[in-house]
């Protein structure tokens, strides 16, 4: 049986703050909150949620490593499919949900540029201000010549004429039951 390491004192204190915030929300909601609200609190609440509390999440110093963090090959392979989509779209847009460190965005922009297939714009929908800042820095550092095409959104656009990317993000979206 594998045992997880005990959290350090700072992590324990933070966990208690998160639990207190959830309890307070449940009390304010008359003893109930939807699962989607719970996920929003524990993942995105400013200064509190997993993706908004400032600790390293991605990469070797974080909690997990995704394919784009390991090698640019993932972005290069995905660029092949994106080029085909962009070639048949009118506005040639890419929208990425939850761009992590920004590594995939930078790799895709560089790979698409090498194919002479850059999008007209590369939009990133990122609810975490801390991760959006990290993404900006990565794109500026790794794909500076294409950074003017990148913008950050606060909500999904009404329409996307191109491609939508959601790499390693579905586990951070609260499911809803639709009847």
WOJO-V810746 format. One record per pair of residues at least 6 apart in sequence whose ideal C-beta (glycine too) atoms are under 6 Angstrom apart, sorted by the first residue. I is the first residue (numbers start at 1). GAP is how many residues later the second one is. If there is no record, write none. Layout:
# WOJO-V810746
I&GAP  I&GAP
This chain:
# WOJO-V810746
18&24  18&30  21&20  21&27  22&19  25&8  26&7  35&139  36&138  39&135  42&7  43&6  43&7  43&8  43&129  44&7  44&8  44&83  46&6  51&77  52&76  54&76  56&6  57&6  58&42  58&43  59&10  66&102  67&7  68&6  68&35  68&36  69&34  72&35  75&29  75&32  75&33  75&36  76&35  79&29  79&32  79&33  82&81  83&32  83&34  85&78  86&6  86&31  86&33  86&76  89&72  89&73  90&71  91&29  91&70  92&27  92&28  92&70  93&26  93&28  93&67  93&68  93&69  94&25  94&28  94&68  94&69  95&28  95&65  95&69  96&9  96&28  96&69  97&28  97&69  97&72  98&71  99&6  99&25  99&27  99&36  101&33  101&37  102&33  102&36  102&37  103&35  104&63  105&34  106&32  106&33  106&36  106&37  109&34  109&37  110&33  112&6  121&28  122&27  122&28  123&28  123&30  124&28  125&28  126&6  132&20  139&8  139&11  140&7
